[in-house]
Amino acid sequence: MRNHSYWHPSPFFFIFTRLKIKVKCSAILAAASLANASVMADEAVSSAGTNSVSGASQGGGLFDWLDPQSAYDQEFFAQPLLVDDTSLEKDGELEFSSLHTGADGQHSDTIGAEIQKSIGLLTLEVGVPYQRYSEGGAITEGIGNLDLGARCPVIQNISAKGLFDNTFGIGMELGIPVNSAVSLNTELEPKVFDDLKIGQQFSIQTVLGYSILFGGGGNGGQETFEYGVAFAYGFPADKLRLPGVQQLTPLFELVGEKGLNEDEAGQDSLLGSIGFRLDLKPLGELQPSLGLGYVFPFDNAAQAEAHWGIVISLIFEF
C-alpha cells in the first residue's frame, strides 16, 4: 500500500487458500516458495564436510529463526519503484515519489512523501499522497489516506555456500481517511513478504496483501487481493565508473490486484514497470538515490486504466 494505492496494486498463505488466483499470480507465489526450496537444495549439496554460513552465527528472534548474517540485515535489497518496500531502514529514509499514468481521455497523478525508520528489525513508515484524476474534463483531487505501516522479518535462512539468502516477514498497513474527495474509506492491509538474494547481485522481492476497505460510499466493504514482485540486479561502482554513482540497479516489476467481492469480484489487473535506481554518492550526511521507471499494462484490465506511465522516486537516507 504505497502512495500509489489508487491502483490497489500494492506468505500467511492460509489467508488466501480459498482464492482461485490465475496463472500469472501463481508465478509470483512460486517466486517466494522458490526461496526455501533453493536454500534446502543448496544445503543438501554441501551437507558433507561443509559448514553452513548461517550455522556459524547465532540466531535471534522467535525460536532463533533470524540470522544476523542475512543480506536483509545488511540492507542489501534495493527499494522498488511500484512494489511495496520490504527492506530494512537502519539509517532512516525520506522518499518523494511521483506517478503519472494516461489512458484514453483520462490521466492520473500521485505525488507522495514517505518516511521510514527501523527500530531493531521492526521498520515503521508514515506516508501521505496527493492524488489528482482527470477524465472527460472532470477533475477529482485531494490528499489521499494517511498511510501507517510496520513490517519485520520472521524467518531468515542462508544456504550452506551462501548462494541463496532468504528472508520471510510479515507486515501491516493502515490507511486513515482525511475526508477529501479521494480519501473516504479506511484501509487495512495485512501482508507478507519474501526477500531472496541469489548470488552476489541478483534479488527477488515478493509481496502479498489482503486489503479491506471500511466505511460508507461506493467502496465500503470492498476486499482485494494485492500482489507484487520486483526483480533487481545491482552493478556496483567499480564496474560502472560513472561519476557520482555508487550503484546502478536495473528493475523489472509486476504489481496487480484481484477483486474478491461485490462488483469487483473476479476482476484481475496487472501492471508492469521497467526502470532503474541510481545510488548516488553522499551529500554530507544524506545518501541520495534516484529511481525512474516506465509503467505499462500487462493485461486488458490494466490497459483500461493505464496505457502508459512514468514513475519517479527520490530517496534521501539520513
C-alpha positions in Angstrom: 0.0 0.0 0.0 2.4 2.6 -1.3 1.4 6.1 -2.2 0.2 4.6 -5.5 -2.7 3.0 -3.7 -5.4 4.2 -6.0 -4.4 1.2 -8.2 -4.7 -1.1 -5.1 -1.6 -2.8 -6.6 0.1 -2.8 -3.7 3.2 -15.6 2.5 0.3 -16.1 5.8 -0.8 -18.3 2.9 -3.8 -19.7 4.8 -5.4 -16.3 4.3 -5.5 -16.9 0.6 -6.1 -20.7 0.3 -9.7 -20.2 -0.8 -8.7 -17.8 -3.6 -8.5 -19.1 -7.2 -5.7 -16.9 -8.4 -4.8 -17.1 -12.1 -1.6 -18.5 -13.6 0.2 -15.1 -13.6 -0.4 -14.7 -9.8 0.7 -18.3 -9.2 4.0 -17.5 -10.9 4.5 -14.7 -8.3 3.7 -17.1 -5.5 6.2 -19.5 -6.9 8.9 -16.9 -6.7 8.5 -16.8 -2.9 8.3 -20.6 -2.5 11.5 -21.0 -4.6 13.5 -19.3 -1.9 13.1 -22.0 0.8 13.3 -24.8 -1.8 16.6 -23.4 -3.2 18.1 -23.0 0.2 17.3 -26.6 1.1 18.8 -27.8 -2.1 22.0 -25.9 -1.7 22.3 -27.1 1.9 21.8 -30.7 0.8 24.6 -30.4 -1.8 27.0 -29.0 0.8 26.0 -31.1 3.8 29.0 -33.4 3.6 32.1 -31.6 5.0 30.8 -28.1 4.6 29.7 -25.8 7.5 26.7 -23.6 6.7 27.0 -19.8 6.7 24.0 -19.4 9.0 25.1 -22.2 11.3 28.3 -20.3 12.1 26.3 -17.4 13.6 23.9 -17.2 16.5 20.3 -16.9 15.6 17.8 -14.4 17.1 14.1 -13.6 17.1 11.3 -16.1 17.8 12.7 -19.6 18.0 16.1 -18.4 16.8 14.7 -18.2 13.3 16.7 -15.0 12.4 20.2 -14.8 11.2 22.3 -11.6 11.8 24.4 -12.5 8.7 21.4 -12.2 6.5 21.6 -9.8 3.5 18.3 -8.3 4.8 20.2 -7.1 7.9 22.9 -5.6 5.7 20.3 -3.5 3.8 21.1 -5.3 0.5 17.7 -5.0 -1.2 17.1 -2.0 -3.5 13.8 -0.1 -3.0 11.4 -0.9 -5.8 9.5 1.8 -7.7 6.0 0.3 -7.6 6.1 -2.7 -5.4 5.8 -2.1 -1.6 9.2 -1.6 0.0 10.2 -4.6 2.2 13.8 -3.7 3.1 15.4 -2.7 6.4 15.9 1.0 7.0 18.5 1.2 9.8 19.5 4.8 9.0 16.1 6.0 8.1 14.9 7.4 4.8 12.7 10.1 3.3 11.2 9.4 -0.1 9.5 11.7 -2.6 7.7 9.9 -5.4 5.6 10.8 -8.4 3.5 8.6 -10.6 1.7 9.8 -13.8 -0.4 7.4 -15.9 -2.5 8.0 -19.0 -5.2 6.2 -20.9 -8.0 7.1 -23.3 -9.2 10.5 -22.2 -8.0 10.1 -18.6 -4.9 10.9 -16.6 -3.9 10.1 -13.0 -1.2 11.8 -10.9 0.0 10.8 -7.5 2.7 12.8 -5.6 3.7 11.4 -2.3 6.1 11.7 0.6 7.1 8.9 2.9 9.4 8.5 5.9 10.7 5.1 7.2 12.9 4.2 10.1 13.8 0.8 11.6 14.0 0.1 15.3 16.0 -3.1 15.5 14.4 -5.2 12.8 11.0 -3.5 13.1 10.5 -1.0 10.3 7.9 1.8 10.7 6.7 4.0 7.9 4.4 7.0 7.5 3.3 8.4 4.1 0.8 10.7 2.6 0.0 11.2 -1.1 -1.7 13.9 -3.1 -3.8 12.5 -5.9 -5.4 14.0 -9.0 -7.7 12.3 -11.6 -8.8 13.8 -14.8 -11.4 12.2 -17.1 -13.5 13.9 -19.8 -12.7 17.3 -18.4 -13.9 16.4 -14.9 -11.1 16.6 -12.2 -11.1 15.0 -8.8 -8.2 15.7 -6.5 -7.2 15.9 -2.9 -4.9 14.5 -0.2 -5.1 10.7 0.0 -5.2 8.4 3.0 -2.5 8.9 5.7 -0.6 5.6 5.5 0.9 4.0 8.6 2.8 0.8 8.2 5.0 -1.7 10.1 6.9 -4.8 9.0 9.5 -7.2 10.4 11.3 -10.4 9.4 10.1 -13.7 10.9 12.4 -16.4 9.3 15.8 -16.0 7.7 17.8 -18.7 6.1 21.2 -18.7 4.3 22.3 -21.7 2.3 25.4 -23.6 3.0 27.5 -21.9 0.4 25.8 -18.6 0.7 24.3 -18.8 -2.8 20.8 -18.3 -1.5 19.9 -15.8 1.3 16.2 -15.6 2.1 14.0 -13.6 4.5 10.3 -14.1 5.0 8.4 -11.5 7.0 5.0 -10.0 7.9 3.6 -6.5 7.8 0.5 -4.4 8.4 -0.6 -1.2 6.8 -3.4 1.2 7.8 -4.8 3.9 5.6 -6.6 6.6 7.6 -9.0 8.7 5.6 -8.8 12.5 5.7 -12.3 13.0 4.2 -11.1 14.5 0.9 -12.6 13.7 -2.5 -10.1 10.8 -2.9 -9.9 9.7 0.8 -13.2 8.5 2.2 -12.5 4.9 3.4 -10.2 3.4 6.0 -8.0 0.7 4.5 -6.5 -2.2 6.5 -4.0 -4.5 4.8 -2.2 -7.4 6.5 0.6 -8.7 4.2 3.6 -11.0 3.9 6.8 -10.5 2.1 9.8 -12.6 0.9 13.2 -11.2 0.0 15.5 -13.5 -1.8 19.1 -12.8 -2.7 20.7 -15.1 -5.3 24.4 -14.9 -5.7 26.1 -11.6 -5.2 23.9 -9.1 -7.0 20.5 -10.6 -8.0 17.4 -10.3 -5.9 13.6 -11.1 -5.9 11.2 -9.2 -3.6 7.7 -10.6 -3.3 4.7 -9.0 -1.5 1.2 -10.4 -1.0 -1.5 -8.4 0.8 -5.2 -8.6 1.7 -6.8 -5.2 1.5 -10.2 -4.4 3.2 -11.9 -1.0 2.9 -14.2 0.2 5.8 -16.7 3.0 5.8 -19.5 4.3 3.6 -19.6 5.2 0.0 -19.3 3.0 -3.1 -16.1 1.3 -1.9 -17.0 0.4 1.7 -16.6 -3.3 2.4 -14.5 -3.9 -0.7 -11.9 -6.7 -0.4 -8.9 -7.1 -2.7 -6.0 -9.5 -3.0 -2.9 -7.4 -3.9 0.4 -8.9 -5.1 3.7 -7.7 -6.4 7.2 -8.9 -7.4 10.4 -7.0 -8.1 13.5 -8.3 -9.8 16.7 -6.4 -9.4 20.4 -6.7 -10.3 22.9 -4.4 -8.8 26.0 -3.1 -10.6 28.5 -1.6 -8.1 30.6 1.5 -8.7 33.8 -0.4 -9.6 32.1 -2.0 -12.6 30.4 1.2 -13.7 32.9 4.0 -13.4 30.1 6.6 -13.6 30.9 9.9 -11.9 28.9 10.4 -8.7 27.3 6.9 -8.9 27.8 4.2 -6.3 25.5 1.6 -7.7 23.2 1.1 -10.7 20.3 -1.3 -10.2 18.0 -2.2 -13.2 14.5 -3.1 -12.0 11.6 -5.1 -13.5 8.4 -5.1 -11.5 4.9 -6.5 -11.6 2.0 -5.2 -9.5 -1.6 -6.4 -9.5 -4.9 -6.8 -7.8 -7.8 -9.2 -7.8 -11.2 -8.2 -6.6 -12.7 -10.6 -4.1 -16.3 -9.4 -3.6 -19.0 -7.0 -4.8 -18.8 -5.6 -8.3 -15.1 -6.2 -8.5 -15.3 -10.0 -7.7 -13.1 -12.0 -10.0 -11.6 -8.9 -11.8 -7.9 -9.1 -12.2 -5.5 -6.3 -13.2 -1.7 -6.5 -13.7 0.7 -3.7 -14.5 4.4 -3.8 -15.2 7.4 -1.5 -14.8 10.9 -1.4 -16.2 13.4 1.0 -14.9 16.4 1.6 -12.7 17.7 3.0 -9.4 20.9 5.1 -9.1 22.5 5.1 -5.7 24.5 8.4 -5.7 27.5 9.5 -3.6 26.6 11.1 -0.2 25.8 14.7 0.1 27.1 15.4 3.6 25.0 13.3 6.0 22.5 12.4 3.3 22.7 9.4 0.9 20.6 10.2 -2.2 19.1 7.6 -4.5 17.2 8.3 -7.8 14.7 5.9 -9.4 13.0 6.1 -12.8 10.6 3.7 -14.5 8.3 3.2 -17.4 4.9 1.7 -16.5 2.9 -0.4 -18.9 -0.3 -2.6 -18.8 0.2 -6.3 -18.7 -3.4 -7.3 -19.4 -6.6 -5.8 -20.8 -8.0 -4.9 -17.4 -4.9 -2.8 -16.6 -4.9 -1.2 -20.1 -8.3 0.2 -19.4 -6.8 2.2 -16.5 -3.3 3.0 -17.9 -1.9 2.7 -21.4 1.4 4.1 -20.1 3.0 5.8 -17.1 6.1 7.3 -15.6 7.2 6.7 -12.0 10.0 8.8 -10.3 11.4 8.2 -6.8 13.9 10.3 -5.0 15.2 9.0 -1.7 17.4 10.5 1.0 18.9 8.2 3.6 19.9 10.0 6.8 
